Amino acid sequence: MQVQLKKNTLLLIFLLVSSLTFAQKARIKGVVLNENNEVLENVSVITSSGTTVTNKNGFYILEIEANKDVIVTFSHINLKKSTYKLNLKPNEDFELNPKLSSKEDVIEEIVINAKNRKDFDGKTMVSPVVIRRIPGANAGVENIIKTLPGVYSNNELSTSYAVRGGNYDENLVYVNEIEVYRPFLIRSGQQEGLSFTNTDLVENIDFYAGGFQAKYGDKLSSVLDISYRKPTSFHAGLEASFLGGSIYAEGVSKNQKWSNTTGIRYRNNSLLVKSQETETNYRPSFLDVQSLFSFTPNTKWNFSFLGNIAQNNYNYEPTTRQTNFGTVNEPIALLIDYEGQEKDKYSTYFGALKTVFEPNSSNKYKLISSIYHTVEQEYYDILAQYRLGEVDANIGSETFGDVVYSRGIGSQLNHARNNLDAFIVTNEIKGQHKLDKRNQIEWSVKHNIEDIRDRLVEWEVIDSAGFSLPNPLLEYINDQPYNPYTGPLAPYQNVRAKNHTTINRLMAFANWNHEGKIGEHKYYVNAGIRGQSWMVSNNGITGDNQMTFSPRMQFILRPNWKRDMVFRFSTGFYNQPPFYRELRRYDGSVNENVKDQKSLHFVFGHDYSFKMWNRPFKLVSEAYYKHLMDVNTYTIDNVRIRYRANNEATAYVYGVDARLNGEFVPGVESWFTFGYLKTEENQNNKGYIARPTDQRLKFAILFQDYMPTLPNLKMYLNLVYNTGLPGGSPAYADPYNYEMRLNDYRRADAGFSYVFKDAKLGHQRKWLNKFSEMSLGFEIYNMFNNQNAITNTWVRDVYTKTQYGVPNYMTTRTFNLKLTVRM
């Protein structure tokens, strides 16, 4: 197999650099079903350029001519034939799964050609099927997003991710054109539970890693645009595993005017958290209910309502911890005994009403209103009594591996009583107008009111060998035991604040799409501008009325070459007016006049579609540069971001991303991703240093396979490697004096699934007739048992006056069993 892999790699390199030409062909493939969703064998698939028949699993594959209308006919001796009209672009790989009816002929027209820019306007499209199948400790949309170019994360318990040097708060997420929000008080990945997106309901996923259009909102880094499915018939399904489960159902009324899809999810991370070094009594409960209702009274109107209720209860009672670190010659261990517990609650209520009016084929209007309400509570009192010990490293000793001498003892008491209540109301009106075949205009006016009530009370006391350690940020002189300490008795950290903050925003955008020709070469232009005006009021103090504008442009060229290539260039200003988290300083107070962070983007992209082994492949590469101004600097501790709220820095980001995806195994998509970036910031002209998201190298593999002799047995691999992030130093440290990096992040999750039935695999068991899909999977998380650290715990040795950075390791190797059933 290794020899074959080397041959395939050499062949791939040869094809990428050679001057081979490709015929103007496209390919269709799929599975033919009957009215009962059963696969059909020996169905004739007929075109003017070729013919084939479906196999015993109902599967077919056929090449057709590109850039011209092609009639495809599906014919079976016992059923009515179906005819489709297609127009595909060169090397297009299109999936068509027809249903043959016993009632009447079906004639449909599907036009997919170069006029549809969805394949090359810079977005990455992800199949919902891939998301459901690929294993991960926190499976879902974000699990796949983390394998894409430019996306970085070193926390498998979190759904948060950073894109091209940005942080977790710089990513837009839309569901059905409605912006969704992250929790405010979450400080560790294991508290997150479920992301907003319910994978069972998803129909389409688009992801932009930069250079996105003006129609998307005011964030600096990325856009995740998700569309939920509108049902056409009754379907239901469930998924159950050791980490929880989900169930969904969808259907339509007899007159096809009403439809509904509803999903319920439950998750319990105990299996993962108990694999960490800290022994805990862990009682989480993450529950989520989402429902999408749709009403279409006629061809011009559509009304829909998306509702969500999420309840996350996080009860955490640590008992003991032992972490071994140091060197081979000087092994050290940190041993901790805990008392106390943490009780957190996050309750989210969300509702959105969307009205679509389409008076004719050239004009469309949308009215979107939404309400988001979150009530969050973070309570904990945890006493950690620790000792720093030397480990017996003498092989053969009776105490080998045990702590034989304690060089430092101490205690740490953490207390918090934090409450937050956020209420966000949004109203937006949007319009789309087709001026002619080559020009289209989009526009929007949107109003937001954000009301946040926040009470922050948290402190930390550290005692080392009987001496209370004062706040490191205080200016004092301590030369004990030569002179008595006369400084203030203050907690090591102490934050107390009470804020009532309201933010009033008015946003608008206008976007122009144009397509044309330069000789025989096609080009596409997208140009637009966004604007936002906002004002912040906190505890009766009103800040300045601020305003920002964001012009953006994208140019796409598709040459009329034998090779299928696309060239892209995007540029523009991207502004991020502050949200509540960005207004709050380290001490909890609010700066009402924080400016919007600004970023100038330059993105150069290239897509190359080709065939190898007579199967479709695509190589996507992008180079980018971002210049950032009025930067609001911050620190990251696990997933908690704390801003300085001062706009006192400038920064830059540059890098390159590449992704090769295709059918390395016939019939299933896999991809390989590589990325490099560098980002630095300059605070108050003190010089450039690495930003907290300066994660230089990224390599990821998402691979699917099956056994040719046993196609029911599937294998999935999700592998990610990231170089270490800055953040190994204490949160209070001056980054100019004390900057360290964490170790590299290495993780591989594998899944093995036996498919009893799906769209491509038939069966001979009558009891499976009622199901469209059934599989049983076995998953291995962190397959190679790598020790990945998310942060460091800093422990002071009173004897040597040394601080040790003790790694806080993430999850170890864990096993999971998963059952999936759909009908």
Secondary structure, 3 states (H helix, E strand, C coil): CHHHHHHHHHHHHHHHHCCCCCCCEEEEEEECECCCCCECCCCEEEECCEEEECCCCCEEEEEEECCCCEEEEEEECCEEEEEEEEECCCCCEEECCCECCCCCCEEEEEECCCCCHHHCCCCEECCHHHHHHCCCCCCCHHHHHCCCCCEECCCCCCCCCEECCCCHHHEEEEECCEECCCCCCCCCHHHCCCCCCCHHHEEEEEEECCCCCCCCCCCCCEEEEEEECCCCCCEEEEEEECCEEEEEEEEECCCCCEEEEEEEEEECCHHHHCCCCCEEEEEEEEEEEEEEEEECCCCCEEEEEEEEEEEEEEEEEEEEEEEEEECCCCEEEEEEEEEEEEEEEEEEEEEEEEEEEEEECCEEEEEEEEEEEEEEEEEEEEEEEEEEEEECCCCCCCCCCCEEEEEEEEEEEEEEEEEEEEEEEEEEEEEEEECCCCEEEEEEEEEEEEEEEEEEEEEEEEEECCEEECCCCCCCCCCCCCCCCCCCCCCCEEEEEEEEEEEEEEEEEEEEEEEEEECCEEEEEEEEEEEEEEEEEECCEECCCEEEEEEEEEEEEECCCCCEEEEEEEEEEEEECCCHHHHECCCCCECCCCCCEEEEEEEEEEEEEEEECCEEEEEEEEEEEEEEEEECCEEEECCEEEECCCCCEEEEEEEEEEEEEEEEECCEEEEEEEEEEEEEEEECCCCEEECCCCCCEEEEEEEEEEECCEEEEEEEEEEEEECCCECCCCCCCCCCCCCCECCCEEEEEEEEEEEEECCCCCCCCHHHCCCCEEEEEEEEECCCCCCCEEEEEEEEECCCCEEEEEEEECCCCEEEEEEEEEC
